[in-house]
Amino acid sequence: MVVMKFILLLSALVISAIPVQAQEQRFNAKEQSMFYAGTILGAGMIYCKFLAEGKVSDKERQEHMESMFDIYKNKTPDTKDYGEIIDTTYASAMVCD
């Protein structure tokens, strides 16, 4: 039994010592735009919650969201052909229920 545990432990150590190479993944422009749109929507939802809890002012929320929108839509080359995705998501993210 001790030998089995030792072999199991040794196997785990050997396997964990093998270097794992991460595969670099590239996204196309539409996928990149979807990622940025998701970031905007998520930030908008969080800011709405913070606004409701009194943790941020509406002015702070709008300034930060406008900054994100400007960066992702106007200063990120991957999104130039998919600006409507960012526009639609931004409009939805700015509405707090």
Rosetta constraint file for C-alpha pairs under 8 A:
AtomPair CA 1 CA 5 HARMONIC 6.39 0.50
AtomPair CA 2 CA 6 HARMONIC 6.13 0.50
AtomPair CA 3 CA 7 HARMONIC 6.15 0.50
AtomPair CA 4 CA 8 HARMONIC 6.11 0.50
AtomPair CA 5 CA 9 HARMONIC 6.05 0.50
AtomPair CA 6 CA 10 HARMONIC 6.01 0.50
AtomPair CA 7 CA 11 HARMONIC 5.99 0.50
AtomPair CA 8 CA 12 HARMONIC 6.23 0.50
AtomPair CA 9 CA 13 HARMONIC 6.26 0.50
AtomPair CA 10 CA 14 HARMONIC 6.19 0.50
AtomPair CA 11 CA 15 HARMONIC 6.07 0.50
AtomPair CA 12 CA 16 HARMONIC 6.03 0.50
AtomPair CA 13 CA 17 HARMONIC 6.16 0.50
AtomPair CA 14 CA 18 HARMONIC 6.71 0.50
AtomPair CA 27 CA 31 HARMONIC 5.70 0.50
AtomPair CA 27 CA 32 HARMONIC 5.92 0.50
AtomPair CA 28 CA 32 HARMONIC 6.16 0.50
AtomPair CA 28 CA 78 HARMONIC 7.98 0.50
AtomPair CA 29 CA 33 HARMONIC 6.09 0.50
AtomPair CA 29 CA 78 HARMONIC 4.85 0.50
AtomPair CA 29 CA 79 HARMONIC 6.25 0.50
AtomPair CA 29 CA 81 HARMONIC 7.86 0.50
AtomPair CA 29 CA 82 HARMONIC 7.80 0.50
AtomPair CA 30 CA 34 HARMONIC 6.20 0.50
AtomPair CA 30 CA 78 HARMONIC 7.73 0.50
AtomPair CA 30 CA 79 HARMONIC 7.27 0.50
AtomPair CA 30 CA 82 HARMONIC 6.48 0.50
AtomPair CA 31 CA 35 HARMONIC 6.25 0.50
AtomPair CA 32 CA 36 HARMONIC 6.38 0.50
AtomPair CA 32 CA 78 HARMONIC 6.66 0.50
AtomPair CA 32 CA 79 HARMONIC 7.20 0.50
AtomPair CA 33 CA 37 HARMONIC 6.07 0.50
AtomPair CA 33 CA 78 HARMONIC 6.86 0.50
AtomPair CA 33 CA 79 HARMONIC 5.25 0.50
AtomPair CA 33 CA 82 HARMONIC 6.46 0.50
AtomPair CA 33 CA 83 HARMONIC 7.88 0.50
AtomPair CA 33 CA 85 HARMONIC 7.17 0.50
AtomPair CA 33 CA 86 HARMONIC 7.08 0.50
AtomPair CA 34 CA 38 HARMONIC 6.10 0.50
AtomPair CA 34 CA 85 HARMONIC 7.19 0.50
AtomPair CA 34 CA 86 HARMONIC 7.83 0.50
AtomPair CA 35 CA 39 HARMONIC 6.28 0.50
AtomPair CA 36 CA 40 HARMONIC 6.25 0.50
AtomPair CA 36 CA 72 HARMONIC 6.41 0.50
AtomPair CA 36 CA 86 HARMONIC 7.39 0.50
AtomPair CA 37 CA 41 HARMONIC 6.17 0.50
AtomPair CA 37 CA 85 HARMONIC 6.75 0.50
AtomPair CA 37 CA 86 HARMONIC 5.19 0.50
AtomPair CA 37 CA 89 HARMONIC 5.87 0.50
AtomPair CA 37 CA 90 HARMONIC 7.43 0.50
AtomPair CA 38 CA 42 HARMONIC 5.98 0.50
AtomPair CA 38 CA 89 HARMONIC 7.79 0.50
AtomPair CA 39 CA 43 HARMONIC 6.06 0.50
AtomPair CA 40 CA 44 HARMONIC 6.03 0.50
AtomPair CA 40 CA 65 HARMONIC 7.39 0.50
AtomPair CA 40 CA 68 HARMONIC 6.99 0.50
AtomPair CA 40 CA 69 HARMONIC 7.30 0.50
AtomPair CA 40 CA 89 HARMONIC 7.05 0.50
AtomPair CA 40 CA 90 HARMONIC 6.39 0.50
AtomPair CA 40 CA 93 HARMONIC 6.85 0.50
AtomPair CA 41 CA 45 HARMONIC 6.21 0.50
AtomPair CA 41 CA 89 HARMONIC 6.14 0.50
AtomPair CA 41 CA 90 HARMONIC 6.74 0.50
AtomPair CA 41 CA 92 HARMONIC 7.37 0.50
AtomPair CA 41 CA 93 HARMONIC 5.00 0.50
AtomPair CA 42 CA 46 HARMONIC 6.26 0.50
AtomPair CA 42 CA 93 HARMONIC 7.77 0.50
AtomPair CA 43 CA 47 HARMONIC 6.02 0.50
AtomPair CA 43 CA 65 HARMONIC 7.69 0.50
AtomPair CA 43 CA 93 HARMONIC 7.76 0.50
AtomPair CA 44 CA 48 HARMONIC 6.13 0.50
AtomPair CA 44 CA 65 HARMONIC 7.09 0.50
AtomPair CA 44 CA 93 HARMONIC 4.58 0.50
AtomPair CA 44 CA 94 HARMONIC 6.18 0.50
AtomPair CA 45 CA 49 HARMONIC 6.39 0.50
AtomPair CA 45 CA 93 HARMONIC 6.43 0.50
AtomPair CA 45 CA 96 HARMONIC 7.72 0.50
AtomPair CA 46 CA 50 HARMONIC 6.20 0.50
AtomPair CA 47 CA 51 HARMONIC 5.91 0.50
AtomPair CA 47 CA 56 HARMONIC 7.56 0.50
AtomPair CA 47 CA 61 HARMONIC 6.13 0.50
AtomPair CA 48 CA 52 HARMONIC 6.17 0.50
AtomPair CA 48 CA 96 HARMONIC 5.44 0.50
AtomPair CA 48 CA 97 HARMONIC 7.96 0.50
AtomPair CA 49 CA 53 HARMONIC 6.29 0.50
AtomPair CA 50 CA 54 HARMONIC 6.08 0.50
AtomPair CA 50 CA 55 HARMONIC 5.01 0.50
AtomPair CA 50 CA 56 HARMONIC 5.87 0.50
AtomPair CA 51 CA 55 HARMONIC 5.86 0.50
AtomPair CA 51 CA 56 HARMONIC 5.22 0.50
AtomPair CA 51 CA 57 HARMONIC 6.18 0.50
AtomPair CA 51 CA 58 HARMONIC 6.64 0.50
AtomPair CA 51 CA 61 HARMONIC 7.76 0.50
AtomPair CA 56 CA 60 HARMONIC 6.33 0.50
AtomPair CA 56 CA 61 HARMONIC 6.78 0.50
AtomPair CA 57 CA 61 HARMONIC 6.34 0.50
AtomPair CA 58 CA 62 HARMONIC 6.09 0.50
AtomPair CA 59 CA 63 HARMONIC 6.09 0.50
AtomPair CA 60 CA 64 HARMONIC 6.17 0.50
AtomPair CA 61 CA 65 HARMONIC 6.08 0.50
AtomPair CA 62 CA 66 HARMONIC 5.93 0.50
AtomPair CA 62 CA 94 HARMONIC 7.80 0.50
AtomPair CA 63 CA 67 HARMONIC 6.16 0.50
AtomPair CA 64 CA 68 HARMONIC 6.28 0.50
AtomPair CA 65 CA 69 HARMONIC 6.07 0.50
AtomPair CA 65 CA 94 HARMONIC 7.86 0.50
AtomPair CA 66 CA 70 HARMONIC 6.06 0.50
AtomPair CA 67 CA 71 HARMONIC 6.22 0.50
AtomPair CA 68 CA 72 HARMONIC 6.02 0.50
AtomPair CA 69 CA 73 HARMONIC 5.78 0.50
AtomPair CA 69 CA 74 HARMONIC 7.81 0.50
AtomPair CA 69 CA 86 HARMONIC 7.57 0.50
AtomPair CA 69 CA 90 HARMONIC 6.99 0.50
AtomPair CA 70 CA 74 HARMONIC 5.30 0.50
AtomPair CA 70 CA 75 HARMONIC 6.74 0.50
AtomPair CA 71 CA 75 HARMONIC 4.83 0.50
AtomPair CA 71 CA 76 HARMONIC 6.31 0.50
AtomPair CA 72 CA 76 HARMONIC 5.33 0.50
AtomPair CA 72 CA 79 HARMONIC 7.10 0.50
AtomPair CA 72 CA 86 HARMONIC 7.78 0.50
AtomPair CA 73 CA 79 HARMONIC 6.03 0.50
AtomPair CA 73 CA 80 HARMONIC 6.92 0.50
AtomPair CA 73 CA 83 HARMONIC 6.11 0.50
AtomPair CA 73 CA 86 HARMONIC 6.61 0.50
AtomPair CA 74 CA 79 HARMONIC 7.91 0.50
AtomPair CA 74 CA 80 HARMONIC 7.38 0.50
AtomPair CA 76 CA 80 HARMONIC 7.35 0.50
AtomPair CA 79 CA 83 HARMONIC 5.90 0.50
AtomPair CA 82 CA 86 HARMONIC 7.20 0.50
AtomPair CA 83 CA 87 HARMONIC 6.10 0.50
AtomPair CA 84 CA 88 HARMONIC 6.02 0.50
AtomPair CA 85 CA 89 HARMONIC 6.18 0.50
AtomPair CA 86 CA 90 HARMONIC 5.90 0.50
AtomPair CA 87 CA 91 HARMONIC 6.21 0.50
AtomPair CA 88 CA 92 HARMONIC 6.39 0.50
AtomPair CA 89 CA 93 HARMONIC 6.04 0.50
AtomPair CA 90 CA 94 HARMONIC 6.22 0.50
AtomPair CA 91 CA 95 HARMONIC 7.03 0.50
